[in-house]
Amino acid sequence: MAAAQVVRSEWTKIRSVASTVWTLSLAVVVTIALGMLISALSKNEFETMSARDRLAFDPTFISFAGMSLGQLAMIVFGVLVVSNEYSTGMIRASLAAVPRRGTFLSGKLTVATALALVVSMATGFAAFFLGQAMLGEHKASIGDAGVLRAVIGGGLYMTLIALFSMGVAAMLRSPMLSLGILMPFFFLISNILGNVDATKKVGRFLPDQAGSKIMQVVPPLEDETPYGPWGGLGIMALWVVAALIGGYVLLQRRDAQ
């Protein structure tokens, strides 16, 4: 099967599965709604902030507060896109139709990544503008230094989260096992390692900790991070590449199950 046919086939699969559509919709709603809520609360609390907290006040980053939960939906999307066929047994038919496993995987990743990128970028811009509307006089402008980079970076961050999840799902094949590892990793282990003094230097190189740097316009006070916004996104991209290579290698070596 030609590459173009594989892409069309994967597009049909993704849009015909209700769970993938719902997870992407949830990512949009949760990210925007929570970002607006946190932005509104931050506006009300600004007057009571200390001078030190006001120096570190980052209206752009605040509007992306919802991404902490929005990425949960992107993780589920990435896992389901790859592992659904294993859980239903359709993988045998898919690999029979596309014997070249590299073509099969690249077609799936191409369609899913393009869809995730469009949704993530739209979500990032919507979260920013609506969040700034909630902040009122404390808002940032899209033309301010570093703001456009942060907004675009937010979309790239969510896309890379989905891609990383696809790579892990390709290695593990089971949706339950993949989610059972990814959820604690991002929502428990990463936060612990990133906030405990003894492990901060390690935690800052985890994919989500490094990648989220791209969304910061005002750096935290006494920030000792050894990389900048694009450097952090680059570190995250390396994690994604490693996960995708692992998924490809294991797909080539294992039988369809």
DRENDO-1510 file (C-alpha; in Angstrom, 1 decimal, always signed):
<recs>
REC; n; res; u; v; w
REC; 1; MET; +0.0; +0.0; +0.0 .
REC; 2; ALA; +1.4; +3.4; -1.0 .
REC; 3; ALA; +2.2; +5.9; +1.7 .
REC; 4; ALA; -0.6; +8.2; +0.6 .
REC; 5; GLN; -3.1; +5.4; +0.9 .
REC; 6; VAL; -1.8; +4.6; +4.4 .
REC; 7; VAL; -2.3; +8.2; +5.5 .
REC; 8; ARG; -5.9; +8.2; +4.1 .
REC; 9; SER; -6.6; +4.9; +5.9 .
REC; 10; GLU; -5.2; +6.2; +9.2 .
REC; 11; TRP; -7.3; +9.4; +8.9 .
REC; 12; THR; -10.4; +7.3; +8.4 .
REC; 13; LYS; -9.5; +5.2; +11.5 .
REC; 14; ILE; -8.9; +8.2; +13.7 .
REC; 15; ARG; -12.0; +10.2; +12.8 .
REC; 16; SER; -14.2; +7.1; +13.0 .
REC; 17; VAL; -13.3; +6.3; +16.6 .
REC; 18; ALA; -15.4; +8.4; +19.0 .
REC; 19; SER; -12.9; +8.2; +21.9 .
REC; 20; THR; -10.1; +10.0; +20.0 .
REC; 21; VAL; -12.5; +12.8; +19.0 .
REC; 22; TRP; -13.8; +13.2; +22.6 .
REC; 23; THR; -10.3; +13.3; +24.1 .
REC; 24; LEU; -9.2; +16.1; +21.8 .
REC; 25; SER; -12.4; +18.0; +22.5 .
REC; 26; LEU; -11.7; +17.5; +26.3 .
REC; 27; ALA; -8.2; +18.8; +25.9 .
REC; 28; VAL; -9.5; +22.0; +24.3 .
REC; 29; VAL; -12.3; +22.6; +26.9 .
REC; 30; VAL; -10.2; +21.8; +30.0 .
REC; 31; THR; -7.2; +23.8; +28.9 .
REC; 32; ILE; -9.2; +26.9; +28.0 .
REC; 33; ALA; -11.7; +26.7; +30.9 .
REC; 34; LEU; -9.1; +26.1; +33.7 .
REC; 35; GLY; -6.8; +28.8; +32.2 .
REC; 36; MET; -9.6; +31.3; +32.3 .
REC; 37; LEU; -10.5; +30.4; +35.9 .
REC; 38; ILE; -6.9; +30.6; +37.1 .
REC; 39; SER; -6.4; +33.9; +35.3 .
REC; 40; ALA; -9.5; +35.4; +36.9 .
REC; 41; LEU; -8.4; +34.3; +40.3 .
REC; 42; SER; -4.9; +35.7; +39.7 .
REC; 43; LYS; -6.4; +39.1; +38.8 .
REC; 44; ASN; -8.3; +39.2; +42.1 .
REC; 45; GLU; -5.2; +38.2; +44.1 .
REC; 46; PHE; -2.8; +40.6; +42.4 .
REC; 47; GLU; -3.4; +43.5; +44.8 .
REC; 48; THR; -2.6; +41.3; +47.8 .
REC; 49; MET; +0.6; +39.9; +46.3 .
REC; 50; SER; +4.0; +40.8; +47.8 .
REC; 51; ALA; +6.4; +42.9; +45.7 .
REC; 52; ARG; +8.5; +39.8; +45.2 .
REC; 53; ASP; +5.6; +37.8; +43.8 .
REC; 54; ARG; +4.6; +40.7; +41.5 .
REC; 55; LEU; +8.1; +40.7; +40.0 .
REC; 56; ALA; +7.6; +37.0; +39.0 .
REC; 57; PHE; +4.0; +37.6; +37.8 .
REC; 58; ASP; +3.8; +36.0; +34.3 .
REC; 59; PRO; +0.3; +36.7; +32.8 .
REC; 60; THR; +1.1; +34.6; +29.7 .
REC; 61; PHE; +2.1; +31.5; +31.7 .
REC; 62; ILE; -0.9; +31.9; +33.9 .
REC; 63; SER; -3.2; +31.6; +31.0 .
REC; 64; PHE; -1.7; +28.2; +30.2 .
REC; 65; ALA; -2.4; +26.9; +33.7 .
REC; 66; GLY; -5.1; +24.6; +32.2 .
REC; 67; MET; -2.5; +22.7; +30.2 .
REC; 68; SER; -1.6; +20.7; +33.3 .
REC; 69; LEU; -4.9; +18.9; +32.9 .
REC; 70; GLY; -5.2; +19.4; +29.1 .
REC; 71; GLN; -2.1; +17.4; +28.6 .
REC; 72; LEU; -3.9; +14.5; +30.3 .
REC; 73; ALA; -6.3; +14.3; +27.4 .
REC; 74; MET; -3.5; +14.6; +24.9 .
REC; 75; ILE; -1.8; +11.6; +26.6 .
REC; 76; VAL; -4.9; +9.6; +26.3 .
REC; 77; PHE; -5.3; +10.6; +22.7 .
REC; 78; GLY; -1.7; +9.6; +21.8 .
REC; 79; VAL; -2.1; +6.2; +23.6 .
REC; 80; LEU; -5.5; +5.4; +22.0 .
REC; 81; VAL; -4.3; +6.3; +18.5 .
REC; 82; VAL; -1.6; +3.7; +18.6 .
REC; 83; SER; -2.8; +1.0; +21.0 .
REC; 84; ASN; -6.5; +0.8; +20.1 .
REC; 85; GLU; -5.7; -1.6; +17.3 .
REC; 86; TYR; -3.8; -3.9; +19.7 .
REC; 87; SER; -6.7; -4.0; +22.2 .
REC; 88; THR; -9.3; -4.8; +19.5 .
REC; 89; GLY; -7.1; -7.2; +17.5 .
REC; 90; MET; -7.3; -5.0; +14.3 .
REC; 91; ILE; -3.5; -4.8; +14.3 .
REC; 92; ARG; -3.2; -8.1; +12.5 .
REC; 93; ALA; -5.4; -6.9; +9.6 .
REC; 94; SER; -3.6; -3.5; +9.5 .
REC; 95; LEU; -0.1; -5.1; +9.3 .
REC; 96; ALA; -1.4; -7.6; +6.7 .
REC; 97; ALA; -2.6; -4.7; +4.6 .
REC; 98; VAL; +0.6; -2.7; +5.2 .
REC; 99; PRO; +3.4; -5.2; +5.6 .
REC; 100; ARG; +6.1; -2.5; +5.7 .
REC; 101; ARG; +5.8; -1.6; +9.4 .
REC; 102; GLY; +7.8; +1.6; +9.1 .
REC; 103; THR; +5.3; +2.8; +6.6 .
REC; 104; PHE; +2.4; +1.8; +8.8 .
REC; 105; LEU; +3.8; +3.5; +11.9 .
REC; 106; SER; +4.8; +6.7; +10.0 .
REC; 107; GLY; +1.4; +7.0; +8.4 .
REC; 108; LYS; -0.3; +6.7; +11.8 .
REC; 109; LEU; +2.1; +9.2; +13.4 .
REC; 110; THR; +1.7; +11.7; +10.5 .
REC; 111; VAL; -2.0; +11.9; +10.7 .
REC; 112; ALA; -2.2; +11.9; +14.5 .
REC; 113; THR; +0.6; +14.5; +14.8 .
REC; 114; ALA; -1.0; +16.8; +12.2 .
REC; 115; LEU; -4.4; +16.6; +14.0 .
REC; 116; ALA; -2.8; +17.1; +17.4 .
REC; 117; LEU; -0.8; +20.1; +16.1 .
REC; 118; VAL; -3.9; +21.9; +14.7 .
REC; 119; VAL; -5.9; +21.3; +17.8 .
REC; 120; SER; -3.0; +22.3; +20.1 .
REC; 121; MET; -2.2; +25.5; +18.3 .
REC; 122; ALA; -5.9; +26.6; +18.2 .
REC; 123; THR; -6.1; +25.7; +21.9 .
REC; 124; GLY; -2.9; +27.6; +22.8 .
REC; 125; PHE; -4.1; +30.8; +21.1 .
REC; 126; ALA; -7.6; +30.6; +22.5 .
REC; 127; ALA; -6.3; +29.9; +26.0 .
REC; 128; PHE; -4.0; +33.0; +25.8 .
REC; 129; PHE; -6.5; +35.5; +24.5 .
REC; 130; LEU; -9.3; +34.4; +26.8 .
REC; 131; GLY; -7.0; +34.2; +29.8 .
REC; 132; GLN; -5.7; +37.7; +29.1 .
REC; 133; ALA; -9.3; +38.9; +28.9 .
REC; 134; MET; -9.8; +37.5; +32.4 .
REC; 135; LEU; -6.6; +39.3; +33.7 .
REC; 136; GLY; -7.9; +42.7; +32.7 .
REC; 137; GLU; -5.3; +45.5; +33.3 .
REC; 138; HIS; -2.7; +42.9; +34.2 .
REC; 139; LYS; -2.8; +41.2; +30.9 .
REC; 140; ALA; +0.0; +40.8; +28.3 .
REC; 141; SER; -0.2; +41.6; +24.6 .
REC; 142; ILE; +0.6; +39.1; +21.8 .
REC; 143; GLY; +3.1; +41.7; +20.6 .
REC; 144; ASP; +5.1; +41.9; +23.9 .
REC; 145; ALA; +8.6; +40.4; +23.9 .
REC; 146; GLY; +8.5; +36.6; +24.2 .
REC; 147; VAL; +4.7; +36.3; +24.2 .
REC; 148; LEU; +4.2; +35.0; +20.7 .
REC; 149; ARG; +7.0; +32.5; +21.2 .
REC; 150; ALA; +5.3; +31.3; +24.4 .
REC; 151; VAL; +1.9; +30.9; +22.7 .
REC; 152; ILE; +3.3; +29.0; +19.7 .
REC; 153; GLY; +5.4; +27.0; +22.2 .
REC; 154; GLY; +2.3; +26.0; +24.1 .
REC; 155; GLY; +0.8; +24.4; +21.0 .
REC; 156; LEU; +4.1; +22.6; +20.3 .
REC; 157; TYR; +4.3; +21.4; +23.9 .
REC; 158; MET; +0.9; +19.7; +23.8 .
REC; 159; THR; +1.7; +18.2; +20.4 .
REC; 160; LEU; +5.0; +16.7; +21.7 .
REC; 161; ILE; +3.1; +15.3; +24.7 .
REC; 162; ALA; +0.8; +13.4; +22.3 .
REC; 163; LEU; +3.8; +12.3; +20.2 .
REC; 164; PHE; +5.7; +11.0; +23.3 .
REC; 165; SER; +2.6; +9.1; +24.4 .
REC; 166; MET; +2.4; +7.5; +20.9 .
REC; 167; GLY; +5.9; +6.3; +21.1 .
REC; 168; VAL; +5.4; +4.8; +24.6 .
REC; 169; ALA; +2.2; +3.1; +23.4 .
REC; 170; ALA; +4.0; +1.7; +20.4 .
REC; 171; MET; +6.5; +0.1; +22.8 .
REC; 172; LEU; +4.0; -1.2; +25.3 .
REC; 173; ARG; +1.0; -1.9; +23.0 .
REC; 174; SER; -1.4; -2.1; +25.9 .
REC; 175; PRO; -3.6; +1.1; +26.5 .
REC; 176; MET; -4.0; +0.3; +30.2 .
REC; 177; LEU; -0.3; -0.4; +30.7 .
REC; 178; SER; +0.7; +2.8; +28.7 .
REC; 179; LEU; -1.7; +5.0; +30.7 .
REC; 180; GLY; -0.7; +3.3; +33.9 .
REC; 181; ILE; +2.9; +4.4; +33.3 .
REC; 182; LEU; +2.4; +7.8; +31.7 .
REC; 183; MET; -0.2; +9.2; +34.1 .
REC; 184; PRO; +1.9; +8.7; +37.3 .
REC; 185; PHE; +5.0; +9.7; +35.4 .
REC; 186; PHE; +3.7; +13.1; +34.4 .
REC; 187; PHE; +1.4; +13.8; +37.3 .
REC; 188; LEU; +3.3; +12.4; +40.3 .
REC; 189; ILE; +6.9; +11.4; +39.6 .
REC; 190; SER; +7.8; +14.5; +37.5 .
REC; 191; ASN; +6.2; +16.9; +40.1 .
REC; 192; ILE; +8.0; +15.2; +43.0 .
REC; 193; LEU; +11.4; +15.2; +41.2 .
REC; 194; GLY; +10.9; +18.7; +40.1 .
REC; 195; ASN; +10.0; +20.1; +43.5 .
REC; 196; VAL; +12.2; +18.2; +45.9 .
REC; 197; ASP; +15.6; +20.0; +46.5 .
REC; 198; ALA; +17.6; +16.8; +46.3 .
REC; 199; THR; +16.2; +15.9; +42.8 .
REC; 200; LYS; +15.5; +19.2; +41.2 .
REC; 201; LYS; +18.6; +19.0; +39.0 .
REC; 202; VAL; +17.3; +15.7; +37.6 .
REC; 203; GLY; +13.6; +16.7; +37.4 .
REC; 204; ARG; +14.3; +19.8; +35.2 .
REC; 205; PHE; +15.4; +17.4; +32.4 .
REC; 206; LEU; +12.2; +15.4; +32.3 .
REC; 207; PRO; +10.1; +16.0; +29.2 .
REC; 208; ASP; +7.3; +18.0; +30.7 .
REC; 209; GLN; +9.5; +20.1; +33.1 .
REC; 210; ALA; +11.9; +21.0; +30.2 .
REC; 211; GLY; +9.2; +21.5; +27.6 .
REC; 212; SER; +7.0; +23.8; +29.7 .
REC; 213; LYS; +9.9; +26.3; +29.8 .
REC; 214; ILE; +8.9; +27.4; +26.3 .
REC; 215; MET; +5.6; +28.9; +27.8 .
REC; 216; GLN; +7.4; +31.2; +30.3 .
REC; 217; VAL; +7.9; +34.8; +29.5 .
REC; 218; VAL; +8.9; +36.0; +32.9 .
REC; 219; PRO; +11.4; +33.6; +34.4 .
REC; 220; PRO; +10.9; +32.6; +38.1 .
REC; 221; LEU; +13.0; +34.5; +40.6 .
REC; 222; GLU; +16.4; +32.8; +41.3 .
REC; 223; ASP; +15.9; +30.6; +38.3 .
REC; 224; GLU; +18.9; +28.3; +38.0 .
REC; 225; THR; +17.7; +26.3; +35.0 .
REC; 226; PRO; +20.7; +25.7; +32.7 .
REC; 227; TYR; +18.7; +26.1; +29.4 .
REC; 228; GLY; +16.3; +28.6; +27.9 .
REC; 229; PRO; +12.9; +28.2; +26.4 .
REC; 230; TRP; +13.9; +26.7; +23.1 .
REC; 231; GLY; +16.6; +24.6; +24.8 .
REC; 232; GLY; +13.9; +23.1; +27.1 .
REC; 233; LEU; +11.7; +22.3; +24.1 .
REC; 234; GLY; +14.7; +20.7; +22.4 .
REC; 235; ILE; +15.2; +18.5; +25.5 .
REC; 236; MET; +11.6; +17.5; +25.3 .
REC; 237; ALA; +11.9; +16.7; +21.6 .
REC; 238; LEU; +14.8; +14.4; +22.3 .
REC; 239; TRP; +12.6; +12.4; +24.7 .
REC; 240; VAL; +10.0; +12.2; +22.0 .
REC; 241; VAL; +12.5; +11.0; +19.4 .
REC; 242; ALA; +13.8; +8.3; +21.8 .
REC; 243; ALA; +10.2; +7.1; +22.5 .
REC; 244; LEU; +9.4; +7.0; +18.8 .
REC; 245; ILE; +12.6; +5.1; +17.9 .
REC; 246; GLY; +11.9; +2.6; +20.7 .
REC; 247; GLY; +8.3; +2.1; +19.3 .
REC; 248; TYR; +9.6; +1.6; +15.8 .
REC; 249; VAL; +12.3; -0.9; +16.8 .
REC; 250; LEU; +9.9; -3.0; +18.9 .
REC; 251; LEU; +7.3; -2.9; +16.2 .
REC; 252; GLN; +9.8; -4.3; +13.7 .
REC; 253; ARG; +10.9; -7.1; +16.0 .
REC; 254; ARG; +7.7; -8.3; +17.5 .
REC; 255; ASP; +4.8; -10.3; +16.0 .
REC; 256; ALA; +1.5; -8.6; +15.7 .
REC; 257; GLN; -0.6; -9.4; +18.8 .
</recs>
